Amino acid sequence: MTALTMYQMVGLFLLSVGFFGLVWRRTLIGMVISLELMINGAGLAVVAAAQLTPANGVTGQIAALFIMGIAAAEATLILAIVLVVVRRFKTSRAGEVSQMKG
């Protein structure tokens, strides 16, 4: 088993744990953490593929920075939305938030 395969399997594991957490978590914060795991798994796979193949390693680093920037922006927006939902509905459980009216 090559190093690339091992990194890809770890990335796939992070992606599947994140997906499992996203489906089974009931709180909004747990869903955000699971989504971050999925993004980190994708980032790991991209960096490993760029470093361990004949492709240019700088391309993988730039892609990783792009993924990290998107993850930071996503986390900021989602946490702001979660704060608004918790203040309005007084709960962070996703199943109890049934109506969203303006």
C-alpha positions, -999 to 999 in steps of 0.1 A, spaced: 0 0 0 15 33 -11 16 65 10 -8 81 -14 -33 53 -9 -30 56 29 -36 94 28 -65 90 5 -80 64 29 -76 87 59 -93 115 39 -121 91 30 -124 81 66 -127 118 77 -152 124 49 -174 94 60 -172 102 97 -182 138 88 -211 126 67 -222 101 94 -221 130 120 -240 153 97 -268 128 92 -270 116 128 -263 147 148 -293 166 162 -277 198 173 -267 225 149 -232 228 164 -226 191 159 -236 194 123 -212 223 118 -183 202 133 -192 173 111 -192 195 80 -157 208 90 -145 172 92 -158 166 57 -139 197 44 -107 186 62 -109 152 46 -112 167 12 -83 191 19 -61 162 30 -69 142 -1 -60 172 -24 -27 179 -6 -17 143 -6 -25 139 -43 -5 170 -51 25 161 -30 28 124 -38 22 125 -76 42 140 -104 19 171 -102 34 204 -89 33 205 -51 26 242 -51 -8 235 -68 -18 213 -38 -7 240 -13 -27 267 -32 -57 243 -33 -53 237 5 -53 274 12 -84 278 -9 -102 250 9 -91 265 43 -105 299 32 -138 284 22 -140 264 54 -133 296 75 -159 316 56 -184 287 59 -178 283 96 -183 321 102 -216 323 83 -230 291 97 -221 300 133 -238 334 128 -269 317 115 -268 293 145 -266 322 169 -296 338 153 -316 306 154 -307 299 190 -317 334 201 -350 332 182 -361 297 189 -342 292 223 -329 258 212 -300 244 191 -317 212 182 -324 210 145 -356 190 148 -372 216 170 -367 244 146 -396 239 123 -405 274 111 -383 301 98 -402 332 90 -388 367 83 
